[in-house]
Amino acid sequence: MQKPVGITVTATLICISLVTNTVLVFAKSPITGKAKSTSDLLIGLAIQALTAVIVWFYYRGQNWARWLVILQAAVSIVTGLSSSKEWQRSHFGGAVYIYDALLGVFLLVYLNTMQIRSWFNRPTIEK
């Protein structure tokens, strides 16, 4: 079975989200105007690197990575509900939260369609 085009598209959209969230990791605090501590930066970068690895396995067709993307989509939707606070602090940060929430809604629907589930659940020899 050939990889659905939507997997490449959604992986690209997730990577866009990853890049914008990485920019937020490096951004100064909009409230205090101070740079983040080194440990906060390192933790943020480690999380972003782990997310990039998960996206790679998602793109390659691993079902466990699909489940982690679904979980992250749900978290993004919940986080997006509180984006009004983030919008008041930083318009860029608020826009990222809204983008992530909209992407999360789409991913929850798309990744649970019959065609996509069957592609992720195909035998591992074909992967």
Chimera marker file (.cmm) of the C-alpha trace (Angstrom):
<marker_set name="trace">
<marker id="1" x="0.000" y="0.000" z="0.000" r="1" g="1" b="0" radius="0.5"/>
<marker id="2" x="1.342" y="3.385" z="-1.033" r="1" g="1" b="0" radius="0.5"/>
<marker id="3" x="1.786" y="6.147" z="1.548" r="1" g="1" b="0" radius="0.5"/>
<marker id="4" x="-1.200" y="8.516" z="1.518" r="1" g="1" b="0" radius="0.5"/>
<marker id="5" x="-0.321" y="12.050" z="0.414" r="1" g="1" b="0" radius="0.5"/>
<marker id="6" x="-1.945" y="13.357" z="3.595" r="1" g="1" b="0" radius="0.5"/>
<marker id="7" x="0.802" y="11.801" z="5.716" r="1" g="1" b="0" radius="0.5"/>
<marker id="8" x="3.440" y="13.924" z="3.981" r="1" g="1" b="0" radius="0.5"/>
<marker id="9" x="1.238" y="17.017" z="4.188" r="1" g="1" b="0" radius="0.5"/>
<marker id="10" x="0.423" y="16.544" z="7.879" r="1" g="1" b="0" radius="0.5"/>
<marker id="11" x="4.054" y="15.775" z="8.716" r="1" g="1" b="0" radius="0.5"/>
<marker id="12" x="5.003" y="19.050" z="7.002" r="1" g="1" b="0" radius="0.5"/>
<marker id="13" x="2.322" y="20.960" z="8.927" r="1" g="1" b="0" radius="0.5"/>
<marker id="14" x="3.556" y="19.412" z="12.181" r="1" g="1" b="0" radius="0.5"/>
<marker id="15" x="7.112" y="20.475" z="11.294" r="1" g="1" b="0" radius="0.5"/>
<marker id="16" x="5.899" y="24.045" z="10.738" r="1" g="1" b="0" radius="0.5"/>
<marker id="17" x="4.350" y="23.890" z="14.206" r="1" g="1" b="0" radius="0.5"/>
<marker id="18" x="7.609" y="22.503" z="15.576" r="1" g="1" b="0" radius="0.5"/>
<marker id="19" x="9.619" y="25.376" z="14.095" r="1" g="1" b="0" radius="0.5"/>
<marker id="20" x="7.250" y="28.045" z="15.411" r="1" g="1" b="0" radius="0.5"/>
<marker id="21" x="7.231" y="26.451" z="18.857" r="1" g="1" b="0" radius="0.5"/>
<marker id="22" x="11.037" y="26.383" z="18.802" r="1" g="1" b="0" radius="0.5"/>
<marker id="23" x="10.997" y="30.128" z="18.113" r="1" g="1" b="0" radius="0.5"/>
<marker id="24" x="8.783" y="30.509" z="21.193" r="1" g="1" b="0" radius="0.5"/>
<marker id="25" x="11.319" y="28.509" z="23.235" r="1" g="1" b="0" radius="0.5"/>
<marker id="26" x="13.999" y="31.079" z="22.395" r="1" g="1" b="0" radius="0.5"/>
<marker id="27" x="11.769" y="34.144" z="22.709" r="1" g="1" b="0" radius="0.5"/>
<marker id="28" x="12.147" y="36.477" z="25.643" r="1" g="1" b="0" radius="0.5"/>
<marker id="29" x="9.380" y="36.516" z="28.201" r="1" g="1" b="0" radius="0.5"/>
<marker id="30" x="6.754" y="39.021" z="27.006" r="1" g="1" b="0" radius="0.5"/>
<marker id="31" x="5.892" y="39.882" z="30.603" r="1" g="1" b="0" radius="0.5"/>
<marker id="32" x="9.339" y="40.489" z="32.088" r="1" g="1" b="0" radius="0.5"/>
<marker id="33" x="11.335" y="41.041" z="28.903" r="1" g="1" b="0" radius="0.5"/>
<marker id="34" x="14.061" y="38.760" z="30.249" r="1" g="1" b="0" radius="0.5"/>
<marker id="35" x="15.699" y="35.920" z="28.390" r="1" g="1" b="0" radius="0.5"/>
<marker id="36" x="14.917" y="32.401" z="29.549" r="1" g="1" b="0" radius="0.5"/>
<marker id="37" x="17.403" y="30.522" z="31.696" r="1" g="1" b="0" radius="0.5"/>
<marker id="38" x="19.820" y="28.071" z="30.128" r="1" g="1" b="0" radius="0.5"/>
<marker id="39" x="18.114" y="25.111" z="31.759" r="1" g="1" b="0" radius="0.5"/>
<marker id="40" x="14.718" y="26.218" z="30.394" r="1" g="1" b="0" radius="0.5"/>
<marker id="41" x="16.233" y="26.524" z="26.921" r="1" g="1" b="0" radius="0.5"/>
<marker id="42" x="17.853" y="23.088" z="27.128" r="1" g="1" b="0" radius="0.5"/>
<marker id="43" x="14.651" y="21.438" z="28.343" r="1" g="1" b="0" radius="0.5"/>
<marker id="44" x="12.661" y="23.171" z="25.600" r="1" g="1" b="0" radius="0.5"/>
<marker id="45" x="15.143" y="22.094" z="22.935" r="1" g="1" b="0" radius="0.5"/>
<marker id="46" x="15.159" y="18.509" z="24.230" r="1" g="1" b="0" radius="0.5"/>
<marker id="47" x="11.364" y="18.390" z="23.979" r="1" g="1" b="0" radius="0.5"/>
<marker id="48" x="11.505" y="19.827" z="20.461" r="1" g="1" b="0" radius="0.5"/>
<marker id="49" x="14.153" y="17.261" z="19.426" r="1" g="1" b="0" radius="0.5"/>
<marker id="50" x="12.060" y="14.411" z="20.834" r="1" g="1" b="0" radius="0.5"/>
<marker id="51" x="9.038" y="15.735" z="18.953" r="1" g="1" b="0" radius="0.5"/>
<marker id="52" x="11.071" y="15.832" z="15.727" r="1" g="1" b="0" radius="0.5"/>
<marker id="53" x="12.020" y="12.166" z="16.201" r="1" g="1" b="0" radius="0.5"/>
<marker id="54" x="8.358" y="11.247" z="16.759" r="1" g="1" b="0" radius="0.5"/>
<marker id="55" x="7.367" y="13.140" z="13.589" r="1" g="1" b="0" radius="0.5"/>
<marker id="56" x="10.002" y="11.189" z="11.647" r="1" g="1" b="0" radius="0.5"/>
<marker id="57" x="8.595" y="7.864" z="12.825" r="1" g="1" b="0" radius="0.5"/>
<marker id="58" x="5.069" y="9.142" z="12.112" r="1" g="1" b="0" radius="0.5"/>
<marker id="59" x="6.152" y="9.977" z="8.567" r="1" g="1" b="0" radius="0.5"/>
<marker id="60" x="7.687" y="6.502" z="8.233" r="1" g="1" b="0" radius="0.5"/>
<marker id="61" x="4.359" y="4.896" z="9.212" r="1" g="1" b="0" radius="0.5"/>
<marker id="62" x="4.838" y="3.729" z="12.800" r="1" g="1" b="0" radius="0.5"/>
<marker id="63" x="1.469" y="3.311" z="14.499" r="1" g="1" b="0" radius="0.5"/>
<marker id="64" x="2.824" y="4.161" z="17.967" r="1" g="1" b="0" radius="0.5"/>
<marker id="65" x="3.967" y="7.534" z="16.570" r="1" g="1" b="0" radius="0.5"/>
<marker id="66" x="0.456" y="8.067" z="15.145" r="1" g="1" b="0" radius="0.5"/>
<marker id="67" x="-0.941" y="7.564" z="18.640" r="1" g="1" b="0" radius="0.5"/>
<marker id="68" x="1.522" y="10.064" z="20.102" r="1" g="1" b="0" radius="0.5"/>
<marker id="69" x="0.559" y="12.598" z="17.412" r="1" g="1" b="0" radius="0.5"/>
<marker id="70" x="-3.121" y="12.028" z="18.288" r="1" g="1" b="0" radius="0.5"/>
<marker id="71" x="-2.313" y="12.585" z="21.973" r="1" g="1" b="0" radius="0.5"/>
<marker id="72" x="-0.393" y="15.771" z="21.153" r="1" g="1" b="0" radius="0.5"/>
<marker id="73" x="-3.295" y="16.956" z="18.988" r="1" g="1" b="0" radius="0.5"/>
<marker id="74" x="-5.671" y="16.584" z="21.929" r="1" g="1" b="0" radius="0.5"/>
<marker id="75" x="-3.273" y="18.482" z="24.196" r="1" g="1" b="0" radius="0.5"/>
<marker id="76" x="-2.954" y="21.237" z="21.568" r="1" g="1" b="0" radius="0.5"/>
<marker id="77" x="-6.734" y="21.636" z="21.421" r="1" g="1" b="0" radius="0.5"/>
<marker id="78" x="-6.974" y="21.996" z="25.195" r="1" g="1" b="0" radius="0.5"/>
<marker id="79" x="-4.049" y="24.437" z="25.198" r="1" g="1" b="0" radius="0.5"/>
<marker id="80" x="-5.648" y="26.376" z="22.350" r="1" g="1" b="0" radius="0.5"/>
<marker id="81" x="-8.711" y="26.981" z="24.498" r="1" g="1" b="0" radius="0.5"/>
<marker id="82" x="-6.541" y="29.113" z="26.783" r="1" g="1" b="0" radius="0.5"/>
<marker id="83" x="-4.943" y="31.021" z="23.896" r="1" g="1" b="0" radius="0.5"/>
<marker id="84" x="-6.708" y="34.265" z="24.809" r="1" g="1" b="0" radius="0.5"/>
<marker id="85" x="-4.284" y="34.718" z="27.713" r="1" g="1" b="0" radius="0.5"/>
<marker id="86" x="-1.350" y="33.961" z="25.449" r="1" g="1" b="0" radius="0.5"/>
<marker id="87" x="-2.709" y="36.368" z="22.820" r="1" g="1" b="0" radius="0.5"/>
<marker id="88" x="-2.662" y="39.175" z="25.407" r="1" g="1" b="0" radius="0.5"/>
<marker id="89" x="0.983" y="38.419" z="26.220" r="1" g="1" b="0" radius="0.5"/>
<marker id="90" x="2.225" y="37.926" z="22.672" r="1" g="1" b="0" radius="0.5"/>
<marker id="91" x="0.306" y="37.939" z="19.407" r="1" g="1" b="0" radius="0.5"/>
<marker id="92" x="2.833" y="35.566" z="17.853" r="1" g="1" b="0" radius="0.5"/>
<marker id="93" x="2.505" y="33.139" z="20.754" r="1" g="1" b="0" radius="0.5"/>
<marker id="94" x="-1.271" y="33.335" z="20.580" r="1" g="1" b="0" radius="0.5"/>
<marker id="95" x="-1.238" y="32.706" z="16.839" r="1" g="1" b="0" radius="0.5"/>
<marker id="96" x="0.972" y="29.642" z="17.371" r="1" g="1" b="0" radius="0.5"/>
<marker id="97" x="-1.463" y="28.282" z="19.974" r="1" g="1" b="0" radius="0.5"/>
<marker id="98" x="-4.399" y="28.833" z="17.629" r="1" g="1" b="0" radius="0.5"/>
<marker id="99" x="-2.553" y="27.202" z="14.710" r="1" g="1" b="0" radius="0.5"/>
<marker id="100" x="-1.678" y="24.206" z="16.885" r="1" g="1" b="0" radius="0.5"/>
<marker id="101" x="-5.286" y="23.871" z="18.062" r="1" g="1" b="0" radius="0.5"/>
<marker id="102" x="-6.680" y="24.003" z="14.516" r="1" g="1" b="0" radius="0.5"/>
<marker id="103" x="-4.072" y="21.512" z="13.349" r="1" g="1" b="0" radius="0.5"/>
<marker id="104" x="-4.964" y="19.318" z="16.329" r="1" g="1" b="0" radius="0.5"/>
<marker id="105" x="-8.646" y="19.253" z="15.347" r="1" g="1" b="0" radius="0.5"/>
<marker id="106" x="-7.735" y="18.304" z="11.794" r="1" g="1" b="0" radius="0.5"/>
<marker id="107" x="-5.298" y="15.595" z="12.932" r="1" g="1" b="0" radius="0.5"/>
<marker id="108" x="-7.830" y="14.042" z="15.299" r="1" g="1" b="0" radius="0.5"/>
<marker id="109" x="-10.270" y="13.647" z="12.437" r="1" g="1" b="0" radius="0.5"/>
<marker id="110" x="-7.781" y="12.705" z="9.718" r="1" g="1" b="0" radius="0.5"/>
<marker id="111" x="-5.728" y="10.187" z="11.673" r="1" g="1" b="0" radius="0.5"/>
<marker id="112" x="-8.850" y="8.273" z="12.658" r="1" g="1" b="0" radius="0.5"/>
<marker id="113" x="-10.180" y="7.743" z="9.130" r="1" g="1" b="0" radius="0.5"/>
<marker id="114" x="-10.371" y="4.141" z="7.966" r="1" g="1" b="0" radius="0.5"/>
<marker id="115" x="-7.816" y="4.598" z="5.166" r="1" g="1" b="0" radius="0.5"/>
<marker id="116" x="-5.184" y="6.163" z="7.423" r="1" g="1" b="0" radius="0.5"/>
<marker id="117" x="-5.697" y="3.668" z="10.256" r="1" g="1" b="0" radius="0.5"/>
<marker id="118" x="-5.347" y="0.764" z="7.832" r="1" g="1" b="0" radius="0.5"/>
<marker id="119" x="-2.163" y="2.264" z="6.360" r="1" g="1" b="0" radius="0.5"/>
<marker id="120" x="-0.587" y="2.596" z="9.805" r="1" g="1" b="0" radius="0.5"/>
<marker id="121" x="-1.724" y="-0.920" z="10.770" r="1" g="1" b="0" radius="0.5"/>
<marker id="122" x="-0.316" y="-2.657" z="7.677" r="1" g="1" b="0" radius="0.5"/>
<marker id="123" x="2.255" y="-5.429" z="8.158" r="1" g="1" b="0" radius="0.5"/>
<marker id="124" x="5.711" y="-4.172" z="9.143" r="1" g="1" b="0" radius="0.5"/>
<marker id="125" x="7.404" y="-5.869" z="6.170" r="1" g="1" b="0" radius="0.5"/>
<marker id="126" x="5.910" y="-3.249" z="3.850" r="1" g="1" b="0" radius="0.5"/>
<marker id="127" x="7.005" y="-0.338" z="6.040" r="1" g="1" b="0" radius="0.5"/>
<link id1="1" id2="2" r="1" g="1" b="0" radius="0.2"/>
<link id1="2" id2="3" r="1" g="1" b="0" radius="0.2"/>
<link id1="3" id2="4" r="1" g="1" b="0" radius="0.2"/>
<link id1="4" id2="5" r="1" g="1" b="0" radius="0.2"/>
<link id1="5" id2="6" r="1" g="1" b="0" radius="0.2"/>
<link id1="6" id2="7" r="1" g="1" b="0" radius="0.2"/>
<link id1="7" id2="8" r="1" g="1" b="0" radius="0.2"/>
<link id1="8" id2="9" r="1" g="1" b="0" radius="0.2"/>
<link id1="9" id2="10" r="1" g="1" b="0" radius="0.2"/>
<link id1="10" id2="11" r="1" g="1" b="0" radius="0.2"/>
<link id1="11" id2="12" r="1" g="1" b="0" radius="0.2"/>
<link id1="12" id2="13" r="1" g="1" b="0" radius="0.2"/>
<link id1="13" id2="14" r="1" g="1" b="0" radius="0.2"/>
<link id1="14" id2="15" r="1" g="1" b="0" radius="0.2"/>
<link id1="15" id2="16" r="1" g="1" b="0" radius="0.2"/>
<link id1="16" id2="17" r="1" g="1" b="0" radius="0.2"/>
<link id1="17" id2="18" r="1" g="1" b="0" radius="0.2"/>
<link id1="18" id2="19" r="1" g="1" b="0" radius="0.2"/>
<link id1="19" id2="20" r="1" g="1" b="0" radius="0.2"/>
<link id1="20" id2="21" r="1" g="1" b="0" radius="0.2"/>
<link id1="21" id2="22" r="1" g="1" b="0" radius="0.2"/>
<link id1="22" id2="23" r="1" g="1" b="0" radius="0.2"/>
<link id1="23" id2="24" r="1" g="1" b="0" radius="0.2"/>
<link id1="24" id2="25" r="1" g="1" b="0" radius="0.2"/>
<link id1="25" id2="26" r="1" g="1" b="0" radius="0.2"/>
<link id1="26" id2="27" r="1" g="1" b="0" radius="0.2"/>
<link id1="27" id2="28" r="1" g="1" b="0" radius="0.2"/>
<link id1="28" id2="29" r="1" g="1" b="0" radius="0.2"/>
<link id1="29" id2="30" r="1" g="1" b="0" radius="0.2"/>
<link id1="30" id2="31" r="1" g="1" b="0" radius="0.2"/>
<link id1="31" id2="32" r="1" g="1" b="0" radius="0.2"/>
<link id1="32" id2="33" r="1" g="1" b="0" radius="0.2"/>
<link id1="33" id2="34" r="1" g="1" b="0" radius="0.2"/>
<link id1="34" id2="35" r="1" g="1" b="0" radius="0.2"/>
<link id1="35" id2="36" r="1" g="1" b="0" radius="0.2"/>
<link id1="36" id2="37" r="1" g="1" b="0" radius="0.2"/>
<link id1="37" id2="38" r="1" g="1" b="0" radius="0.2"/>
<link id1="38" id2="39" r="1" g="1" b="0" radius="0.2"/>
<link id1="39" id2="40" r="1" g="1" b="0" radius="0.2"/>
<link id1="40" id2="41" r="1" g="1" b="0" radius="0.2"/>
<link id1="41" id2="42" r="1" g="1" b="0" radius="0.2"/>
<link id1="42" id2="43" r="1" g="1" b="0" radius="0.2"/>
<link id1="43" id2="44" r="1" g="1" b="0" radius="0.2"/>
<link id1="44" id2="45" r="1" g="1" b="0" radius="0.2"/>
<link id1="45" id2="46" r="1" g="1" b="0" radius="0.2"/>
<link id1="46" id2="47" r="1" g="1" b="0" radius="0.2"/>
<link id1="47" id2="48" r="1" g="1" b="0" radius="0.2"/>
<link id1="48" id2="49" r="1" g="1" b="0" radius="0.2"/>
<link id1="49" id2="50" r="1" g="1" b="0" radius="0.2"/>
<link id1="50" id2="51" r="1" g="1" b="0" radius="0.2"/>
<link id1="51" id2="52" r="1" g="1" b="0" radius="0.2"/>
<link id1="52" id2="53" r="1" g="1" b="0" radius="0.2"/>
<link id1="53" id2="54" r="1" g="1" b="0" radius="0.2"/>
<link id1="54" id2="55" r="1" g="1" b="0" radius="0.2"/>
<link id1="55" id2="56" r="1" g="1" b="0" radius="0.2"/>
<link id1="56" id2="57" r="1" g="1" b="0" radius="0.2"/>
<link id1="57" id2="58" r="1" g="1" b="0" radius="0.2"/>
<link id1="58" id2="59" r="1" g="1" b="0" radius="0.2"/>
<link id1="59" id2="60" r="1" g="1" b="0" radius="0.2"/>
<link id1="60" id2="61" r="1" g="1" b="0" radius="0.2"/>
<link id1="61" id2="62" r="1" g="1" b="0" radius="0.2"/>
<link id1="62" id2="63" r="1" g="1" b="0" radius="0.2"/>
<link id1="63" id2="64" r="1" g="1" b="0" radius="0.2"/>
<link id1="64" id2="65" r="1" g="1" b="0" radius="0.2"/>
<link id1="65" id2="66" r="1" g="1" b="0" radius="0.2"/>
<link id1="66" id2="67" r="1" g="1" b="0" radius="0.2"/>
<link id1="67" id2="68" r="1" g="1" b="0" radius="0.2"/>
<link id1="68" id2="69" r="1" g="1" b="0" radius="0.2"/>
<link id1="69" id2="70" r="1" g="1" b="0" radius="0.2"/>
<link id1="70" id2="71" r="1" g="1" b="0" radius="0.2"/>
<link id1="71" id2="72" r="1" g="1" b="0" radius="0.2"/>
<link id1="72" id2="73" r="1" g="1" b="0" radius="0.2"/>
<link id1="73" id2="74" r="1" g="1" b="0" radius="0.2"/>
<link id1="74" id2="75" r="1" g="1" b="0" radius="0.2"/>
<link id1="75" id2="76" r="1" g="1" b="0" radius="0.2"/>
<link id1="76" id2="77" r="1" g="1" b="0" radius="0.2"/>
<link id1="77" id2="78" r="1" g="1" b="0" radius="0.2"/>
<link id1="78" id2="79" r="1" g="1" b="0" radius="0.2"/>
<link id1="79" id2="80" r="1" g="1" b="0" radius="0.2"/>
<link id1="80" id2="81" r="1" g="1" b="0" radius="0.2"/>
<link id1="81" id2="82" r="1" g="1" b="0" radius="0.2"/>
<link id1="82" id2="83" r="1" g="1" b="0" radius="0.2"/>
<link id1="83" id2="84" r="1" g="1" b="0" radius="0.2"/>
<link id1="84" id2="85" r="1" g="1" b="0" radius="0.2"/>
<link id1="85" id2="86" r="1" g="1" b="0" radius="0.2"/>
<link id1="86" id2="87" r="1" g="1" b="0" radius="0.2"/>
<link id1="87" id2="88" r="1" g="1" b="0" radius="0.2"/>
<link id1="88" id2="89" r="1" g="1" b="0" radius="0.2"/>
<link id1="89" id2="90" r="1" g="1" b="0" radius="0.2"/>
<link id1="90" id2="91" r="1" g="1" b="0" radius="0.2"/>
<link id1="91" id2="92" r="1" g="1" b="0" radius="0.2"/>
<link id1="92" id2="93" r="1" g="1" b="0" radius="0.2"/>
<link id1="93" id2="94" r="1" g="1" b="0" radius="0.2"/>
<link id1="94" id2="95" r="1" g="1" b="0" radius="0.2"/>
<link id1="95" id2="96" r="1" g="1" b="0" radius="0.2"/>
<link id1="96" id2="97" r="1" g="1" b="0" radius="0.2"/>
<link id1="97" id2="98" r="1" g="1" b="0" radius="0.2"/>
<link id1="98" id2="99" r="1" g="1" b="0" radius="0.2"/>
<link id1="99" id2="100" r="1" g="1" b="0" radius="0.2"/>
<link id1="100" id2="101" r="1" g="1" b="0" radius="0.2"/>
<link id1="101" id2="102" r="1" g="1" b="0" radius="0.2"/>
<link id1="102" id2="103" r="1" g="1" b="0" radius="0.2"/>
<link id1="103" id2="104" r="1" g="1" b="0" radius="0.2"/>
<link id1="104" id2="105" r="1" g="1" b="0" radius="0.2"/>
<link id1="105" id2="106" r="1" g="1" b="0" radius="0.2"/>
<link id1="106" id2="107" r="1" g="1" b="0" radius="0.2"/>
<link id1="107" id2="108" r="1" g="1" b="0" radius="0.2"/>
<link id1="108" id2="109" r="1" g="1" b="0" radius="0.2"/>
<link id1="109" id2="110" r="1" g="1" b="0" radius="0.2"/>
<link id1="110" id2="111" r="1" g="1" b="0" radius="0.2"/>
<link id1="111" id2="112" r="1" g="1" b="0" radius="0.2"/>
<link id1="112" id2="113" r="1" g="1" b="0" radius="0.2"/>
<link id1="113" id2="114" r="1" g="1" b="0" radius="0.2"/>
<link id1="114" id2="115" r="1" g="1" b="0" radius="0.2"/>
<link id1="115" id2="116" r="1" g="1" b="0" radius="0.2"/>
<link id1="116" id2="117" r="1" g="1" b="0" radius="0.2"/>
<link id1="117" id2="118" r="1" g="1" b="0" radius="0.2"/>
<link id1="118" id2="119" r="1" g="1" b="0" radius="0.2"/>
<link id1="119" id2="120" r="1" g="1" b="0" radius="0.2"/>
<link id1="120" id2="121" r="1" g="1" b="0" radius="0.2"/>
<link id1="121" id2="122" r="1" g="1" b="0" radius="0.2"/>
<link id1="122" id2="123" r="1" g="1" b="0" radius="0.2"/>
<link id1="123" id2="124" r="1" g="1" b="0" radius="0.2"/>
<link id1="124" id2="125" r="1" g="1" b="0" radius="0.2"/>
<link id1="125" id2="126" r="1" g="1" b="0" radius="0.2"/>
<link id1="126" id2="127" r="1" g="1" b="0" radius="0.2"/>
</marker_set>
